[in-house]
Amino acid sequence: MPHTLTNPDGLNDPTGYGYSHVATTTGDLVLIAGQYGADATGHLVSDDFAAQVDQAYANLGTALRAAGLDYRHVARLGTYVVDHDADRLAVLRDRVTRIWGDRPPVQTLLGVATLALPGMLFEVDAIAVR
């Protein structure tokens, strides 16, 4: 199935790290690469977990809009949390509820030792459906 790779304005250029942000297929699936708490230059916005989560979900929204979609189109989330605990789970539950209400997408959460860059505490990827 042919696909188009996109790196939307407003998100850092990830090609130096060996990936693209959005893969749009000729079918119904849109794949969003892991988004983290970075500004448009790729720098972490904070060392605070909640601030990184907020920025990561904002970046996910930017990537979705670049494909002509929004959060309602997300069918699956993959979430990755450094030093996962009950407090961090509560932050995630709050943010997911704010965005998706009582209809959250399916989700797999993995607690991990580290992520790709120093200081990253959270990352989220998504599969969306047109």
Secondary structure, DSSP 8 states (H G I E B T S, - for coil): --EEEE--TTS---GGGT--SEEEESSSEEEEEEEESB-TTS-BS-S-HHHHHHHHHHHHHHHHHHTT--GGGEEEEEEEEET--HHHHHHHHHHHHHHHTT---EEEEEEES--SSTT--EEEEEEEE-
